[in-house]
Amino acid sequence: MDTITFDDFLKVELRVGKVVSAEVFAQARKPAYVLHVDFGPELGVRKSSAQITDLYRPEDLVGRLVVGVVNFPRKQIGPLMSECLVTGFHNERGEVALCVPDRPVPLGTRLL
């Protein structure tokens, strides 16, 4: 495993956001949703493609807090310009479980 410095870690902006909408990303090559995530007044709402269809339905995602990387460059994913990366972990079956705070925190709060 490569090691990094604390300064390296600080370069990654992991922030809490709330999913404000989620819909099936019909044009995606692999099953995915388009998420609109509100990261608070400083960052606003950002779009992301998320391959989380095994464990979540769109209607179950709206209102949930998630952790996203907000300082990656924007990335074109088919017709969607992704503006953040919503984080998660693969379980033993390869399904993605979202990385989420276990208590309410203000939108835009940075992980440290």
Z-matrix of the N, CA and C atoms (Angstrom, degrees):
N
C 1 1.444
C 2 1.527 1 108.14
N 3 1.333 2 116.02 1 133.03
C 4 1.460 3 120.25 2 175.51
C 5 1.520 4 109.26 3 -75.07
N 6 1.314 5 115.77 4 143.68
C 7 1.456 6 120.02 5 174.86
C 8 1.526 7 108.73 6 -101.38
N 9 1.337 8 115.51 7 154.13
C 10 1.456 9 121.50 8 177.37
C 11 1.523 10 107.86 9 -129.00
N 12 1.305 11 115.35 10 163.71
C 13 1.461 12 119.67 11 176.28
C 14 1.525 13 108.87 12 -87.76
N 15 1.319 14 115.83 13 166.11
C 16 1.458 15 119.51 14 175.78
C 17 1.523 16 110.23 15 -62.69
N 18 1.331 17 117.35 16 -35.15
C 19 1.466 18 120.26 17 176.41
C 20 1.522 19 111.24 18 -61.97
N 21 1.354 20 117.50 19 -37.23
C 22 1.464 21 120.66 20 175.33
C 23 1.529 22 110.31 21 -61.19
N 24 1.329 23 116.15 22 -45.97
C 25 1.464 24 121.13 23 179.45
C 26 1.527 25 111.23 24 -59.19
N 27 1.328 26 116.67 25 -40.91
C 28 1.463 27 120.72 26 -177.98
C 29 1.522 28 112.95 27 -65.80
N 30 1.324 29 117.21 28 -17.88
C 31 1.462 30 120.13 29 177.63
C 32 1.526 31 112.03 30 -70.91
N 33 1.328 32 117.35 31 -23.73
C 34 1.466 33 121.28 32 -179.28
C 35 1.527 34 108.70 33 -88.66
N 36 1.329 35 116.11 34 118.21
C 37 1.468 36 121.63 35 -179.70
C 38 1.526 37 109.15 36 -91.41
N 39 1.320 38 116.48 37 94.82
C 40 1.469 39 122.88 38 175.12
C 41 1.520 40 106.66 39 -95.60
N 42 1.331 41 115.70 40 118.17
C 43 1.467 42 120.90 41 -175.22
C 44 1.525 43 110.36 42 -128.81
N 45 1.340 44 114.48 43 154.26
C 46 1.466 45 121.42 44 176.64
C 47 1.517 46 108.75 45 -86.37
N 48 1.326 47 115.09 46 134.17
C 49 1.457 48 121.09 47 175.37
C 50 1.514 49 110.04 48 -136.97
N 51 1.328 50 115.22 49 165.59
C 52 1.465 51 121.11 50 177.29
C 53 1.525 52 108.37 51 -115.46
N 54 1.331 53 116.20 52 130.97
C 55 1.458 54 120.84 53 177.57
C 56 1.530 55 108.06 54 -69.92
N 57 1.344 56 116.04 55 120.58
C 58 1.462 57 120.22 56 179.80
C 59 1.521 58 111.57 57 -101.27
N 60 1.337 59 117.29 58 -21.46
C 61 1.462 60 120.35 59 172.29
C 62 1.519 61 109.02 60 -157.14
N 63 1.325 62 114.66 61 153.07
C 64 1.464 63 121.78 62 179.44
C 65 1.522 64 107.90 63 -149.24
N 66 1.328 65 115.16 64 130.21
C 67 1.459 66 119.02 65 177.45
C 68 1.521 67 109.25 66 -142.99
N 69 1.322 68 115.71 67 159.49
C 70 1.456 69 121.17 68 178.76
C 71 1.524 70 108.72 69 -63.41
N 72 1.323 71 116.09 70 133.91
C 73 1.458 72 122.75 71 176.48
C 74 1.529 73 106.78 72 -92.35
N 75 1.318 74 115.98 73 85.15
C 76 1.467 75 122.45 74 -171.90
C 77 1.526 76 112.66 75 -61.56
N 78 1.323 77 118.84 76 -30.04
C 79 1.461 78 121.89 77 -176.84
C 80 1.532 79 113.43 78 -86.59
N 81 1.316 80 118.43 79 -3.20
C 82 1.468 81 121.40 80 -178.86
C 83 1.531 82 110.71 81 -69.40
N 84 1.335 83 116.20 82 144.77
C 85 1.467 84 120.35 83 177.56
C 86 1.528 85 111.54 84 -69.33
N 87 1.334 86 116.26 85 -38.65
C 88 1.465 87 121.88 86 175.28
C 89 1.516 88 107.16 87 -109.79
N 90 1.338 89 118.84 88 148.96
C 91 1.471 90 120.14 89 -178.93
C 92 1.530 91 111.47 90 -53.84
N 93 1.328 92 114.85 91 129.96
C 94 1.465 93 120.35 92 -176.98
C 95 1.521 94 109.84 93 -156.11
N 96 1.313 95 115.56 94 166.69
C 97 1.458 96 123.14 95 172.49
C 98 1.524 97 108.94 96 -116.66
N 99 1.319 98 115.30 97 153.40
C 100 1.453 99 121.49 98 166.78
C 101 1.523 100 105.90 99 -95.92
N 102 1.321 101 116.23 100 120.50
C 103 1.456 102 121.69 101 178.73
C 104 1.520 103 109.26 102 -108.05
N 105 1.320 104 116.25 103 139.78
C 106 1.460 105 122.64 104 168.47
C 107 1.526 106 104.92 105 -110.49
N 108 1.335 107 115.59 106 119.10
C 109 1.460 108 121.72 107 -172.27
C 110 1.525 109 109.05 108 -119.54
N 111 1.329 110 115.66 109 126.19
C 112 1.464 111 121.94 110 178.48
C 113 1.524 112 108.75 111 -89.36
N 114 1.339 113 115.83 112 115.21
C 115 1.460 114 121.84 113 179.11
C 116 1.525 115 111.71 114 -100.85
N 117 1.313 116 118.12 115 22.11
C 118 1.454 117 121.97 116 175.16
C 119 1.517 118 112.84 117 91.14
N 120 1.347 119 115.57 118 178.17
C 121 1.461 120 120.65 119 -172.36
C 122 1.529 121 114.82 120 -63.03
N 123 1.312 122 118.09 121 -30.11
C 124 1.466 123 120.56 122 -178.24
C 125 1.530 124 112.17 123 -71.12
N 126 1.335 125 117.00 124 -40.10
C 127 1.465 126 121.85 125 -173.98
C 128 1.522 127 114.09 126 -108.05
N 129 1.328 128 117.25 127 -26.12
C 130 1.459 129 120.93 128 178.97
C 131 1.516 130 113.43 129 75.62
N 132 1.327 131 115.05 130 -160.45
C 133 1.467 132 122.56 131 -177.27
C 134 1.526 133 109.03 132 -91.73
N 135 1.321 134 115.53 133 132.81
C 136 1.469 135 121.74 134 178.64
C 137 1.517 136 109.82 135 -127.15
N 138 1.341 137 115.82 136 150.00
C 139 1.461 138 122.54 137 -179.88
C 140 1.523 139 110.87 138 -96.53
N 141 1.327 140 114.81 139 149.30
C 142 1.459 141 120.56 140 176.55
C 143 1.522 142 109.76 141 -150.97
N 144 1.318 143 115.79 142 148.07
C 145 1.458 144 121.64 143 169.42
C 146 1.523 145 106.45 144 -95.87
N 147 1.319 146 116.68 145 130.91
C 148 1.470 147 120.27 146 -176.85
C 149 1.527 148 110.38 147 -132.25
N 150 1.327 149 116.58 148 122.48
C 151 1.457 150 122.36 149 178.26
C 152 1.533 151 109.09 150 -87.89
N 153 1.313 152 114.84 151 71.60
C 154 1.471 153 121.38 152 -175.57
C 155 1.530 154 111.08 153 -125.43
N 156 1.330 155 116.06 154 25.42
C 157 1.469 156 120.74 155 -173.31
C 158 1.526 157 113.92 156 -71.99
N 159 1.330 158 118.19 157 -19.29
C 160 1.471 159 119.99 158 -179.00
C 161 1.527 160 112.55 159 -69.07
N 162 1.317 161 117.00 160 -35.77
C 163 1.468 162 120.28 161 -172.36
C 164 1.529 163 114.12 162 -110.58
N 165 1.340 164 117.66 163 -10.55
C 166 1.465 165 119.95 164 -173.72
C 167 1.525 166 110.82 165 -134.22
N 168 1.328 167 115.25 166 148.52
C 169 1.463 168 122.41 167 170.78
C 170 1.528 169 106.79 168 -108.28
N 171 1.330 170 117.83 169 149.95
C 172 1.467 171 119.48 170 -177.68
C 173 1.525 172 113.54 171 -51.70
N 174 1.319 173 116.75 172 -43.95
C 175 1.472 174 119.95 173 -177.18
C 176 1.529 175 112.69 174 -66.84
N 177 1.329 176 117.57 175 -22.09
C 178 1.463 177 120.91 176 178.52
C 179 1.533 178 111.95 177 -82.64
N 180 1.328 179 116.95 178 -16.47
C 181 1.458 180 121.18 179 -176.54
C 182 1.529 181 112.72 180 -85.97
N 183 1.326 182 116.96 181 -30.99
C 184 1.464 183 120.47 182 -176.44
C 185 1.528 184 109.67 183 -62.34
N 186 1.334 185 115.15 184 127.71
C 187 1.460 186 121.32 185 -178.98
C 188 1.518 187 114.15 186 94.01
N 189 1.328 188 117.77 187 -10.17
C 190 1.470 189 120.73 188 -179.01
C 191 1.514 190 111.36 189 -80.80
N 192 1.316 191 115.84 190 144.88
C 193 1.457 192 121.00 191 171.74
C 194 1.523 193 108.91 192 -82.15
N 195 1.334 194 116.57 193 141.33
C 196 1.456 195 122.85 194 177.95
C 197 1.533 196 107.86 195 -136.42
N 198 1.320 197 116.31 196 166.73
C 199 1.458 198 122.08 197 174.51
C 200 1.524 199 106.93 198 -112.70
N 201 1.333 200 116.04 199 128.43
C 202 1.450 201 120.23 200 -179.06
C 203 1.514 202 112.45 201 -132.16
N 204 1.329 203 115.08 202 151.30
C 205 1.464 204 121.34 203 171.50
C 206 1.526 205 106.07 204 -87.32
N 207 1.320 206 116.39 205 121.95
C 208 1.462 207 119.90 206 -173.97
C 209 1.531 208 113.62 207 -109.36
N 210 1.335 209 117.73 208 0.58
C 211 1.463 210 117.59 209 -179.34
C 212 1.523 211 114.19 210 -117.87
N 213 1.341 212 117.83 211 20.09
C 214 1.458 213 119.99 212 167.02
C 215 1.525 214 107.62 213 -75.28
N 216 1.335 215 118.05 214 155.31
C 217 1.463 216 118.89 215 173.25
C 218 1.530 217 109.76 216 -64.07
N 219 1.314 218 115.79 217 150.53
C 220 1.469 219 119.36 218 174.98
C 221 1.520 220 109.16 219 -59.00
N 222 1.344 221 116.22 220 147.97
C 223 1.464 222 120.52 221 -176.37
C 224 1.521 223 109.65 222 -134.01
N 225 1.326 224 115.73 223 130.42
C 226 1.464 225 120.87 224 177.12
C 227 1.515 226 109.20 225 -79.08
N 228 1.323 227 116.53 226 121.79
C 229 1.467 228 122.42 227 177.09
C 230 1.524 229 106.14 228 -123.24
N 231 1.323 230 116.12 229 96.75
C 232 1.464 231 120.36 230 -173.13
C 233 1.521 232 108.38 231 58.83
N 234 1.326 233 117.82 232 -129.39
C 235 1.466 234 120.24 233 -179.82
C 236 1.532 235 113.88 234 -81.83
N 237 1.327 236 117.54 235 -1.92
C 238 1.467 237 121.70 236 -175.66
C 239 1.530 238 111.19 237 -101.62
N 240 1.323 239 116.42 238 134.10
C 241 1.465 240 121.04 239 171.10
C 242 1.532 241 106.65 240 -95.90
N 243 1.335 242 115.92 241 105.33
C 244 1.459 243 120.99 242 -179.19
C 245 1.521 244 109.43 243 -76.78
N 246 1.341 245 116.09 244 133.73
C 247 1.460 246 122.10 245 -175.06
C 248 1.524 247 113.76 246 -113.31
N 249 1.330 248 116.88 247 -2.20
C 250 1.463 249 121.37 248 177.69
C 251 1.522 250 107.94 249 -161.25
N 252 1.317 251 115.80 250 168.44
C 253 1.461 252 121.43 251 176.88
C 254 1.517 253 108.34 252 -119.87
N 255 1.328 254 116.13 253 114.59
C 256 1.463 255 121.02 254 176.47
C 257 1.525 256 107.22 255 -80.06
N 258 1.334 257 116.95 256 131.30
C 259 1.461 258 121.14 257 -171.72
C 260 1.527 259 112.83 258 -94.37
N 261 1.335 260 114.47 259 154.41
C 262 1.458 261 120.72 260 178.19
C 263 1.517 262 110.25 261 -167.74
N 264 1.323 263 114.81 262 178.06
C 265 1.458 264 122.66 263 -178.08
C 266 1.522 265 109.21 264 -127.23
N 267 1.338 266 117.06 265 141.70
C 268 1.462 267 120.85 266 174.23
C 269 1.525 268 109.55 267 -79.44
N 270 1.321 269 116.03 268 133.98
C 271 1.463 270 119.24 269 174.15
C 272 1.522 271 109.34 270 -87.45
N 273 1.322 272 117.19 271 -172.33
C 274 1.465 273 121.54 272 -175.89
C 275 1.526 274 112.98 273 -64.42
N 276 1.328 275 118.59 274 -19.47
C 277 1.469 276 122.37 275 178.07
C 278 1.529 277 112.23 276 -98.41
N 279 1.332 278 116.89 277 3.57
C 280 1.455 279 120.56 278 179.64
C 281 1.518 280 114.16 279 85.06
N 282 1.324 281 117.30 280 5.12
C 283 1.461 282 121.46 281 178.00
C 284 1.530 283 108.96 282 -80.90
N 285 1.329 284 116.10 283 147.68
C 286 1.462 285 119.94 284 -176.92
C 287 1.527 286 110.46 285 -94.94
N 288 1.331 287 115.58 286 122.27
C 289 1.470 288 123.28 287 173.16
C 290 1.521 289 107.32 288 -101.47
N 291 1.315 290 116.79 289 129.51
C 292 1.454 291 121.53 290 -177.56
C 293 1.526 292 112.38 291 -63.00
N 294 1.330 293 115.39 292 145.92
C 295 1.457 294 122.71 293 170.78
C 296 1.530 295 105.96 294 -87.54
N 297 1.323 296 117.08 295 117.52
C 298 1.465 297 120.96 296 -174.51
C 299 1.523 298 110.78 297 -136.75
N 300 1.349 299 116.98 298 149.33
C 301 1.471 300 118.50 299 173.21
C 302 1.522 301 108.98 300 -70.07
N 303 1.317 302 116.53 301 147.63
C 304 1.466 303 118.94 302 -178.98
C 305 1.525 304 113.04 303 -91.51
N 306 1.325 305 117.47 304 1.44
C 307 1.464 306 122.96 305 175.78
C 308 1.525 307 107.81 306 -140.22
N 309 1.330 308 117.79 307 156.12
C 310 1.469 309 119.36 308 176.49
C 311 1.522 310 111.46 309 -63.56
N 312 1.319 311 115.73 310 137.29
C 313 1.466 312 122.54 311 174.68
C 314 1.522 313 107.07 312 -139.99
N 315 1.337 314 117.48 313 155.65
C 316 1.464 315 119.65 314 -179.64
C 317 1.520 316 112.41 315 -61.36
N 318 1.333 317 116.41 316 142.74
C 319 1.449 318 121.01 317 177.11
C 320 1.520 319 110.24 318 -59.92
N 321 1.314 320 115.80 319 137.77
C 322 1.454 321 121.60 320 -179.74
C 323 1.510 322 113.86 321 91.35
N 324 1.340 323 117.94 322 -6.96
C 325 1.467 324 120.28 323 179.56
C 326 1.514 325 109.69 324 -58.97
N 327 1.331 326 115.13 325 134.44
C 328 1.455 327 121.17 326 -178.43
C 329 1.511 328 110.98 327 -89.50
N 330 1.328 329 116.32 328 138.79
C 331 1.460 330 122.04 329 175.47
C 332 1.518 331 108.59 330 -76.05
N 333 1.305 332 116.21 331 127.54
C 334 1.465 333 121.83 332 175.74
C 335 1.505 334 110.11 333 -138.53
